[in-house]
Amino acid sequence: MTPARWRQVEELYHAASQRDPVKRDAFLSEACEGDEELKGEVESLLRQEASGEGLLSWDAAPDLVCEPSACLKPGDTLGLTALFP
């Protein structure tokens, strides 16, 4: 997706999210002027918001829990010992 296209999606998303959910479809149909791909992108973002599963609602790496003996501790280095012994 080009930066210009993303800005278009973002602007429409914010404008649609400010409207009454009942009126969003009509707003998007008019604003997207027949561009179903654009409308679909915006609707996808709106569905994520409505489901409560937005980008920040989940842990980034829930399965990456290390055991205490394998975790880095303050002062530990990672991958620099060959350059700076």
GROMACS elastic network, one bead per residue, 0.5 to 0.9 nm:
[ bonds ]
;  ai    aj funct       b0    kb
    1     4     6  0.82307   500
    1     5     6  0.62215   500
    1     6     6  0.64314   500
    2     5     6  0.51416   500
    2     6     6  0.62004   500
    2     7     6  0.86767   500
    3     6     6  0.50369   500
    3     7     6  0.61986   500
    3     8     6  0.86542   500
    4     7     6  0.51463   500
    4     8     6  0.63410   500
    4     9     6  0.87896   500
    5     8     6  0.50255   500
    5     9     6  0.62880   500
    5    10     6  0.85885   500
    5    38     6  0.84427   500
    6     9     6  0.50188   500
    6    10     6  0.60145   500
    6    11     6  0.85178   500
    7    11     6  0.59958   500
    7    12     6  0.85058   500
    8    11     6  0.52305   500
    8    12     6  0.61994   500
    8    13     6  0.84690   500
    8    38     6  0.83074   500
    9    12     6  0.52710   500
    9    13     6  0.59670   500
    9    14     6  0.86573   500
    9    38     6  0.66580   500
    9    39     6  0.82542   500
    9    41     6  0.68554   500
    9    42     6  0.59077   500
   10    13     6  0.50201   500
   10    14     6  0.62357   500
   10    15     6  0.85777   500
   10    42     6  0.76987   500
   11    14     6  0.53276   500
   11    15     6  0.61779   500
   11    16     6  0.85564   500
   12    15     6  0.50067   500
   12    16     6  0.58782   500
   12    17     6  0.83486   500
   12    28     6  0.76541   500
   12    31     6  0.77215   500
   12    32     6  0.84880   500
   12    39     6  0.87418   500
   12    42     6  0.67946   500
   13    16     6  0.51643   500
   13    17     6  0.59573   500
   13    18     6  0.86668   500
   13    41     6  0.87910   500
   13    42     6  0.53796   500
   13    43     6  0.78919   500
   13    45     6  0.71554   500
   13    46     6  0.70708   500
   14    17     6  0.51538   500
   14    18     6  0.64394   500
   15    18     6  0.54593   500
   15    19     6  0.69745   500
   16    19     6  0.53292   500
   16    20     6  0.82025   500
   16    21     6  0.81925   500
   16    23     6  0.86851   500
   16    24     6  0.57542   500
   16    25     6  0.86172   500
   16    27     6  0.71147   500
   16    28     6  0.70976   500
   16    42     6  0.83266   500
   16    46     6  0.82233   500
   17    20     6  0.77915   500
   17    21     6  0.77178   500
   17    24     6  0.78024   500
   17    46     6  0.70237   500
   18    21     6  0.86338   500
   18    24     6  0.89606   500
   19    22     6  0.81991   500
   19    23     6  0.66232   500
   19    24     6  0.61804   500
   19    27     6  0.84927   500
   20    23     6  0.54081   500
   20    24     6  0.64335   500
   21    24     6  0.51947   500
   21    25     6  0.78775   500
   22    25     6  0.72034   500
   22    26     6  0.84597   500
   23    26     6  0.56335   500
   23    27     6  0.62835   500
   23    28     6  0.87950   500
   24    28     6  0.60161   500
   24    29     6  0.84595   500
   25    28     6  0.51683   500
   25    29     6  0.60377   500
   25    30     6  0.86113   500
   25    43     6  0.86813   500
   26    29     6  0.51362   500
   26    30     6  0.62933   500
   26    31     6  0.85535   500
   27    30     6  0.53439   500
   27    31     6  0.60009   500
   27    32     6  0.84513   500
   28    32     6  0.56967   500
   28    33     6  0.82494   500
   28    39     6  0.62909   500
   28    42     6  0.82905   500
   28    43     6  0.85491   500
   29    32     6  0.54952   500
   29    33     6  0.62889   500
   29    34     6  0.67671   500
   29    35     6  0.84193   500
   29    36     6  0.84264   500
   29    39     6  0.71829   500
   30    33     6  0.53472   500
   30    34     6  0.77165   500
   31    34     6  0.84731   500
   31    39     6  0.85835   500
   32    35     6  0.52608   500
   32    36     6  0.72843   500
   32    37     6  0.89363   500
   32    38     6  0.65083   500
   32    39     6  0.59999   500
   33    36     6  0.84022   500
   34    37     6  0.88259   500
   34    38     6  0.87524   500
   34    39     6  0.82765   500
   35    38     6  0.54527   500
   35    39     6  0.63639   500
   35    40     6  0.86954   500
   36    40     6  0.59248   500
   36    41     6  0.85723   500
   37    40     6  0.50356   500
   37    41     6  0.62700   500
   37    42     6  0.87909   500
   38    41     6  0.52123   500
   38    42     6  0.64381   500
   38    43     6  0.86472   500
   39    42     6  0.52759   500
   39    43     6  0.60792   500
   39    44     6  0.85420   500
   40    43     6  0.50176   500
   40    44     6  0.60059   500
   40    45     6  0.86998   500
   41    44     6  0.51478   500
   41    45     6  0.65178   500
   41    46     6  0.88107   500
   42    45     6  0.52312   500
   42    46     6  0.62859   500
   42    47     6  0.87109   500
   43    47     6  0.61025   500
   43    48     6  0.86592   500
   44    47     6  0.51445   500
   44    48     6  0.63849   500
   44    49     6  0.87861   500
   45    48     6  0.51608   500
   45    49     6  0.63582   500
   45    50     6  0.87376   500
   45    54     6  0.82108   500
   46    49     6  0.50893   500
   46    50     6  0.62034   500
   46    51     6  0.86574   500
   47    50     6  0.50242   500
   47    51     6  0.60769   500
   47    52     6  0.86501   500
   47    53     6  0.87489   500
   47    54     6  0.89984   500
   48    51     6  0.51891   500
   48    52     6  0.63517   500
   48    53     6  0.53833   500
   48    54     6  0.53084   500
   48    55     6  0.82524   500
   49    52     6  0.53786   500
   49    53     6  0.63631   500
   49    54     6  0.54101   500
   49    55     6  0.88303   500
   50    53     6  0.77183   500
   50    54     6  0.84268   500
   51    54     6  0.76633   500
   52    57     6  0.70291   500
   53    56     6  0.76856   500
   53    57     6  0.54786   500
   53    58     6  0.72018   500
   54    57     6  0.53555   500
   54    58     6  0.78173   500
   55    58     6  0.70117   500
   56    59     6  0.76574   500
   56    60     6  0.84333   500
   58    61     6  0.86634   500
   58    62     6  0.84025   500
   59    62     6  0.55134   500
   61    64     6  0.54851   500
   61    65     6  0.81260   500
   62    65     6  0.68945   500
   63    66     6  0.89226   500
   65    71     6  0.89122   500
   66    69     6  0.80225   500
   66    70     6  0.60251   500
   66    71     6  0.58061   500
   67    70     6  0.53289   500
   67    71     6  0.63543   500
   68    71     6  0.53795   500
   68    72     6  0.84905   500
   69    72     6  0.83776   500
   72    75     6  0.83401   500
   72    76     6  0.60259   500
   72    77     6  0.80909   500
   72    78     6  0.85105   500
   73    76     6  0.55856   500
   73    77     6  0.89001   500
   74    77     6  0.87382   500
   77    80     6  0.63745   500
   77    81     6  0.72590   500
   78    81     6  0.74446   500
   79    82     6  0.71802   500
   79    83     6  0.83948   500
   80    83     6  0.54012   500
   80    84     6  0.58744   500
   80    85     6  0.76096   500
   81    84     6  0.50433   500
   82    85     6  0.59360   500
